[in-house]
Amino acid sequence: MGFALIRGKRGISPLLATVILLILAVGLGVIVMNWGRASLEAGSQCAVNLNLKLVEVEGIPQVCYSGAGPNGQVSFIVENGPNADISQLQLRIIGSKKIYMTDLADSSIKANYPLMKTIPYNFDLFGSIKQIKLIPRVILFPNEPPLVCSEQALILEDIREC
């Protein structure tokens, strides 16, 4: 009797079963790829070694400050390594009063090229300079946001007067 009931029912066609299996496989693939990408981004911040360094002339690091009050300036020369272009530098200056942080305009550096920058700095507002940190950003893939390479930042202390 049970056999007669099953024999009378109709199943899904092989074409419909194939379509359903494809949809499930694609959906599972999208989920796995997104999870893997998020895991990779969280685990590693910068996939390329930039070798960003401060230029030295006659053994003197090329970073200094000048001026006083609201008309101060900070100047530096850095050089990018051979592995990747830097799309932008982020600057953080720890002053004795406050922290100054900004994204530097026109601070892209091609691989194996230097960059010389002079930026305004308000000594009245931020105080004397205790530390400068230059954080590179790179674009590894087109149409992707820049990747912040904070683990490869340059940290500069004992800044001399120009």
DAGI-V740906 format. One line per field, one symbol per residue. phi: phi as a letter, one per 20 degrees, with the letter a starting at -180 (. if undefined). psi: psi as a letter, one per 40 degrees, with the letter a starting at -180 (. if undefined). burial: I if it has 16 or more other C-alpha atoms within 10 Angstrom, else O. A space follows every 10 residues. Layout:
# DAGI-V740906
phi->???
psi->???
burial->???
This chain:
# DAGI-V740906
phi->.ffffffeed eefgffffff ffffffffff ffffffffff fffcececee lfbefddlmd febbcbnbmf dfbccbccce feeafeeadd dcdeefdbdd cbeffldfcf gmdebdcccf beffednfed bccddeccde cgmdffeedf fdfeddclfe ef
psi->dddddddeih aiiddddddd dddddddddd dddddddddd dddhdheihd fhihhhhfeh hghiiiaiae fiihiihihi aediihdiih hhhhiedihh hihhiffihi hfiihhihii hhddddaihd ihhhhihihd hieiiihhgd efihhhifhi i.
burial->OOOOOOOOOO OOOOOOOOOO OOOOOOOOOO OOOOOOOOOO OOOOOIOOOI IIIIIOOOOO IIIIIOOOOO OOIIIIIIII IOOIIIIIII IIIIIOOOII OOOOOOIIII IOOIIOOOOO IIIOOIIIIO IIIIIIIIII OOOOOIIIIO OIIIOOOOIO OO
